[in-house]
Amino acid sequence: MAKMAASMLQQGEDAFRKLFKFYRRKNPPPDFSDVIDFSKPGNHSRKVFNCDLNAALLSDGDACRAGLHPVCKWKAFGLDGYPGFIFISNPFLPGSQRHWVKQCLKVYPQKPNICNLDMHMSPTDTDNLWEKSRDQIRQKCAAKREPKSLLEKLRWVTNGYHYNWDTKMYSADHYTPFPSDLNALSEGVAAACGFQNFKAEAGILNYYHFDSSLGIHVDESELDHSRPLLSFSFGQSAVFLLGGLRREDPATPMFMHSGDIMVMSGSSRLLYHAVPRIVSSPDKQAVPQCLVQELADDTPEDSVVQNVSEEDWAVCAKYIQTSRINMTVRQVLGLGKAFPTEPDNENTVDIQPGAYHEGSSDSEESKVKRKKQ
Ligand code: SIN
C-alpha cells in the first residue's frame, strides 16, 4: 500500500483520487488484497487494534430492544493513525437487520421525508414509492434488462433536519420528526461508544447498486463536530476509503459488510472519505446470510425492531440482491443550542464546495459521481 501511495504521488495525481479510481475500475478488476476486512480476524492490517467498549454504558436490555447483541459481545476495532474512528463488526441480533432494510425501502422514503426523486418529480409522483414499485421489483428477472422501478432509482432520502444539497446546510424550518426506531438504535450505539446524550437529529440514507459510488467528501455541515457521525450498512458490501483532513491525503481501504457500524468521532470526525465500489457480500449468496435469518420469536414486545412480513421481505430480498443501503445519522446542534438566527462567522460552518454529493440530486455532477445508476 505504501508503495502504491508513493507511486501515485510521483505521477502527480493525489493519492486519494488515484485509490478511488483504482477500486472503481471494472476491467481488469482491482486487487482487493489491501482492503481491510474486519470480519476476518486473519485479514487485518497491522493498523487494526481491538477497541474495548465499556459494556456498562448500554444495558443489555436497551441493546436488545434496539436489535443489538449485548455490548460485551461486540467486536469493535480502532485504526492506528485515526483516533476516534471505531468500526463495529455486525453487532445486530439475528433477524434484526431485516427491519432496517424494510424501513429504508418502505417507510423512510415516505413523505414528508425528502428524496433525490423530488428534485425533478412532483410530490404526488414521489409519494408511496413502495406501493408504486413493489410488484415490478418482485417480478424482476435477473437475466433480463428491465426498466427500473422508482424505488430502484432512489439514491438518497433525508430525515429529521433535511440536508440541503445546494446550500450544504441544515435549517430550523426544514425539519420533520426523526424516526423513533432509528433514534433508539443511534442513541444506543453512540452511548456504547462513550457518547451519552447523543441526539439523532438528521439522517441521510444512501442507496447503492453494483455500479454506484460516492465521491470523496467530508461531513462538516453539522454545527457541533464534537458529536460523532454514525454509519450503518446493510445488504451488499462496500469498499470504503478513509482519508485524512485534506482531500488529497492518502486513504485506508476497508470493507463494510451488512450489519457493520462505523463511528467517526474526535479527530476522525472530519476526515475525508468515499465509497468507490459496491461488491458482493463475502458469503457470495444472493442475499447475505445475516439477512436470510428471521427475527427470533422471543424478541421483546417493546423492541424497536419489528418482524418483517413475508410479503414485504420478498420485495426487500429482491432489491438487496443487487444493492446496498447505508444510513448515516448525525447530531446537528450542540446540546441546548439552537440554529443561529443570523448567519455569522462563529456559528456557521465553512462549507466547502463539492462536499458530499456534488450538485443536487440527479444533477449532471452527481451523475458523474454515481455513474450509470
Ligand atoms: C457509506 O455509504 O458508507 C458512506 C456514506 C457517507 O459517507 O455519507
Residues whose N, C-alpha, C, O or C-beta is under 5 A from the ligand:
A	BS01	SIN	N206 V275 N326 T328
